[in-house]
Amino acid sequence: MTSGIRFSLVGVVLLTYLVAGALYVTLTPNWQAPDEPAHYNYIRYLAAKTGFPELVAGCYDQTYLNKLTSHRFPAELPIDNVCYEFHQPPLYYLLATPLFVLSNGSLTALRLFSVALGGGVVVLAFFTARIIFPDRDAVSFGAMAFTAFVPMHVAVLSSVNNDALAELIVALLLFLLTRRLLSTGMVSIKNDLLLGLLLGAGLITKATAVLITVPLVAAMLWFKANRPDGRKTKIDWPDLLKHAAIIYGLALIIGAPWFIRNAALYGGFDIYGLGRHDEVVVGQLRTADFLAKVGGATYIGNFITTTFHSFWGQFGWMAVPMDGRTYLLLTLLTVIALAGLGGFWILDFGFWILTAGLARFGVLRKPASFPPVWLFHHLSVGQRQAVGLVALAVLLMALGYVGYNLTFVQFQGRYLFPSLIPLALFFSLGLEEALNRRWAWQLAGGLTLALAWVAVDSGLSGSLDKWAVLIIGLALGLVAGRFLIAHRWSKLTPWLLVACYISLGLLTLAGPFWFIVPYL
């Protein structure tokens, strides 16, 4: 693929995202995005007063909030006292304040500001994937399209919310970290300073950004400090400590004023105001209470189902899910992508068994590298480390999400979006692998088993799930049809990938008309 074609395709995906964002901005009713009134009031506070706001008792009123959401924010119910986001770090709100003043407090203008920040995330998804897999255009464009066309992601990026800036900072850092891992030249002081500046910006943007970025920088430094030394690796401690001191030192200089202010205001080590937040949000459903009410099995079922649904699309204040047919299609697509990733693991594990056996008898020398050689054995050491880095981002975000839900019942998949680029990378890798010819029989067999399961379940329940039969049957028919033209299989695979991502794009564009406008 020529560079001109790549540039054009990047432009098409970005333009489609911007159009979708504009649709969500204009068609989503005022305040019908999670926490939007509280974020808006933070900006309004900065525009009207000097200093930063303080989170105090009274900023969160569950009864009044329920009244607002159930009545769809009528004009006679003011939102002025919805201020439970006043503990958030200030950078996003400081950047948005001049726009608030110039637009006379226009909600639309502030939403478009978030959309613009999200455009940077979409573009960085392409370039990050391309750095790791420079010869796999399908993975790069797939990662970009996935980032741009998850309907809930576009809905969040089309609202007044500091998530947009947090995602952009995470995306920039991930891009720079992977590029540094794969570079072979000397690292300049400017690169350390840039990383420190971005890390510091993350410290004063959102705590979830910190959860990912601080460990990722440490992991990158550790990987780069490992130097081959015969059959072992040697850690270059002076080099590691020098770069760490510059990066983390600059970040702490940027974040220190905010941390000192919060420690004095909220007490102790509550430098992000999270302890005060837990005290203020009286009435928010707690996990312990919910578990006692419904039991562990129901809790886990709700956690998995609602997280999946709200990751792809559950609009408003979690009040407007998409229809069951859409979730079924997305479930099928997700399972296929996960199976493709499993295929990668099977191939790599088999390769590891082979090389370990040969090394045991002295035929091969076991390479000293981390991540281990059996992970993506066909990649260079730097590429494997970059893949390990993005996998770590997913793990950290998942742990943070689970940890948050140990205290509050917050089954909202949007909390995983700071790690969306890594998720998009693995999704596109898995989908491309699953549609590869070498897995044709396995894919057909899996779809056959799924169809059989639906038939058995329908027989036991006495009600045939016609949509499940139709959707899985069509997928199985498509795979079977490819067997009839096996000689053209490899040429069809890119078009099937394109069809998948075009379908996601159309779903995202249709979302406001299909779900938001009719119900909100």
Buried (B, 14 or more C-beta within 10 A) or exposed (E): EEEEEBEEBBEEBBEBBBEBBBBBBEBBEBBBBBBBBBBBBBBBBBBEEEEBBBBBEEBBBEEBBEEBBEEBBEEEEEBEBBBBBBBBBBBBBEBBBEBBEEBEBEBEBBBBBBBEBBBBBBBBBBBBBBBBBEEBBBBBBBBBBBBBBBBBBBBBBBBBBBBBBBBBBBBBBBBBBBBBBBEEEEBEEEBBEBBBBBBBBBBBBBBBBBBBBBBBBBBBBBBBBBEEEEEEBEEEEEBBEBBBEBBBEBBBEBBBEBBEBBEEBBEEEBBBBBBBBBBBBEEBEBBEEBBEEEEEEEBEEBBEEBBBBBBBBBBBBBEBBBEEEBBBBBBBBBBBBBBBBBBBEEBBEEBBEEBEEEBEEEEEEBBBBBBBBBBBBEBEBBBBBBBBBBBBBBBBBBEBBEEBBEEBBBBBBBBBBBBBBBBBBBBBBBBBBBBBBEBBEBBBEBBBEBBEEBBEEBEEEEEEBEBBBEBBBEBBEBBEEBEEEEEEBEEBBBEBBBEBBEBBBEBBBBBBEBBBEEEB
